[in-house]
Amino acid sequence: MSGSGFQFDASQQYQLDAIASVVDLVDGQPQDAEKLVTTLRGSAVIDEANQAVLDIDLTQEVGAVGNSLVLDRDLILANLQRVQDRNGLEVAPKLYDDALDFDIEMETGTGKTYVYLRTIFELAQKYNFTKFVILVPSVAIREGVSTSIRLMREHFENLYTKHGITFDASIYSGKSAEEVQSFATSTNVQILIMTIDSIRGNANTRIIHQTRDKLNGLRPIDYLKATRPVVIMDEPQNMESQLSQSAVGELDPVFTLRYSATHKKQRNVVYRLDPVDAHDLGLVKQIVLAEVQQQGADATPYIKLVEVRREPSWSARLELSCRKADGSLERRIVSVKQHQELSDARVTNNPIYEGWRINEMSIEPAYVDLTTHGLLYQGASIGASAGAIYKEMIRETIREHLRKESILRAKGIKVLSLFFVDKVASYLGDGTNNEDASGDFVTWFDEVFVEERAKSARYQELLPQAPSELRRAYFSQIKRGKTMTYQDSSGATKADDDAYELIMQAKERLLDENEPVRFIFSHSALREGWDNPNVFQICTLREMGAEVERRQTLGRGLRLPVAKTHEGYARVAESGIATLTVIANESYQAFAKSLQKEYKDAGVEIGRVRLSEFSKIALQDAEGVLTDNLFGYQHSVEVWNHLDSRGFIADGVVTPKFQPNTLGFSLELPEQYEVYETEIIALVARANIGKYVKPVSKRQPRVLNKQLYSTPEFEEFWEAISRKTTYRVRVSRDEIIKNTVKAIKEAPKIDPLRIQVTRAGVKVLRGGARGEELGTRSADLKGSYDLPDIITELQEATSLTRKTIVDILLDSGRLSEFIGNPNDFIAMAKRALQGELAKIVVEGIQYEKIAGSVYELRELQKDGAEEKERFLDQMYKVQHTQKTDFDYVVFDSDVERQFAELLDSREDVKLFMKLPAKFKIDTPVGPYNPDWAIIKQEDGEDRIYMIRETKSTLDDSKLRPTELAKIKSAKRHFAAIGIDDYTRSVPGSWKL
């Protein structure tokens, strides 16, 4: 990876889950399906009556190398149901519209583009699919996808070239439509990016539908459909019109994958990562709201009296803030009758005017008497102090920016701030470009920036440039002669695309510390397709109007930030850094409520208990042992209905009846769910909008107890607990064979595959080529084609010897099922082997002390001195601050909060600390971060070193197998370095 490129993590579990969800839809598809289809196609003959008609197979006519899907619909439906159940989604009884259209729902900022691009390579590697068309709704998103492929090319080449996969990516253009020929005939992976507009239309309007001499008299679309491409739709909600849908159908896709955060219409959903999941997994920034509002009597909506009329009837002409059809707000002059509600849909359709009416009106003198205000004379206005508010909002944004810049500069993180303005004139004024802009926002920004920077020598050192060098405006550009001018934009026109392309292509430059621009002003809503990971502040210098404006606004800055390292740009997921501050002209309560409504209207229950809330709870077996199987959607709905009927929730909102901290509290769950009460209570308790959006007033910096780290006692303690180890695993071959053979024998039966072969032909008639289905045939797969190398595949997955694998397979007595359905059998055998190995490995692990530290003391001291974003609802305030390293302890659960309180109050505990996330121990099932390190005094002597893991239970069976394996491994690691007192602490049995 070059030092200027982006680093991409190939092991993000949620992304791997999304990829696997799609790949598993065609589980059972043979890798050499094309060869298989060629073999069987001959038997799908057409009747003799049609033999006289010249029929040509379109694929052969263009020499296309295409995709072949040979699984029948029933098998794909079974795969879909298995994937949905695994992902805690409602299981579909049938394919929606009997179509192979699949929805993947991923919250903005979680790497949707990476996921679908990597899915392409996984489908190529596993099933030899090679032709992919990415359909996008706009030029802006097309440019964004193209940029992503350019940035990720090296990453994907490193992952897949070793598997013999190479790829070409191109953008379709009507100007060079003949390039579809190389797309169709190439044998490597081909990715073609197209806007929906390039295929939406007919021969009169679109080149893609016109016959071309250079394409042997065929149309570009014929070449694409001959490949039966996998169609990937990015932001499909913007391509839902009937015309768009028929255009997609023209490509004759083998199947269609739809990726979005907000699907308008849901089809076959295979994976969902909604805003709640994204926040809980720490995949997006924490949202913080800084409110800048009018106070007291001035906090009124804008009203200006233009004139009072008596003819033809009494009315007043008022200038009011009215909602337009698209949801945005604009000031308009409207006629209002006496006693008419100003919020009325016929007047403003704006709820801010609720309760405002004209009680009385007069012509001499001209005035109106308004409820809640009193007399308003002609020419006068109220609620017009927006200028003063906007100036303060700019000030608050600059303060936040300077504070963040001082914290993050040393970490290689460039801080960006984004302003949304009400109109271009507010920025440009009489000017025409960034250099001569003279609008109010520019004047205020420059003035306030100089004032705020002067308050700190550190700020002056960080940003010594003139304010004009630090700010840039991105508006739609219009060429008039030799000059460029700007226009107001909605984010939906071609003019907008010019501005978007400028932003998109400057993404890396914007992140470069040497580029002075840090403050970006934009008028348009910045539609889907643009964001920047290092936007830390968003300021809305306009009234929030549109139905989805808060969510869209947040989406521009939700992505986790990146830091410049010597290897390139790396993501930073640390919660103390990854925060997005929204500076808005409304209260925290109003913003949170409106945001919640926007999410609800889009079908997302944020801050509420969702129907699927409990679907990821791990199930217990008959003996009460936790398994890797999950609750699933149906069980979750049953629990939700119970909580609703008992009054603990109402329409998903938690009610005052839910008081889990009161003595004897119970959810009165049905017997089959009683054992899961603790997990269910924890999930209900977190359903609160305050978890996702926090007021800036709740932010609290932690103070480091610097003296503690430099004492000889602490240095000795840290050296003892942070020693490094290495481990090796000893396992018994006989035990592995015995256990895995048993697991394979007990696995469900693998059904043999059936194949549906369709013979498509093209009749050459006047009016162009037209595809028809000429015959179909079903056949058993058994013995029809070369079998994959099962030994090598299982060896790569487990590192066992070939002889051991052969013995396991022979002893299982199920090899005949492998011949009938190789892919499913290999997947089952792989799961059985890996599951049994995980159990055996932990029992046979041996740790040995080596030189070095898992987390050096100097690194701990450096990290501790850095300020981070923390919030009071996540922290316990320490009473005896000399006993620990910070005045507040950060906790992740109520059990941790209780334990911190106990440690703080116990006189025999001389020192305690929550171990930082960087303190990690290697185990065979992944790195492990213990919770607490403690020095306890006993019999007047210090130095009883303890490590504690806080959990809600001591019962091993109630922990996930991987979680339990980490705890068992950690016990052996600490024993190897001389720390024998490592155990679990739970409420009622803290073991101190």
Order of alpha helices (4+ residues) and beta strands (2+ residues): alpha-alpha-beta-alpha-alpha-beta-alpha-beta-alpha-beta-alpha-beta-alpha-beta-alpha-beta-beta-alpha-beta-beta-beta-beta-beta-beta-beta-beta-alpha-beta-alpha-alpha-alpha-alpha-beta-beta-beta-alpha-alpha-beta-beta-alpha-beta-beta-beta-alpha-beta-beta-alpha-beta-beta-alpha-beta-alpha-alpha-beta-alpha-beta-beta-alpha-alpha-alpha-alpha-beta-alpha-beta-beta-alpha-beta-beta-beta-alpha-beta
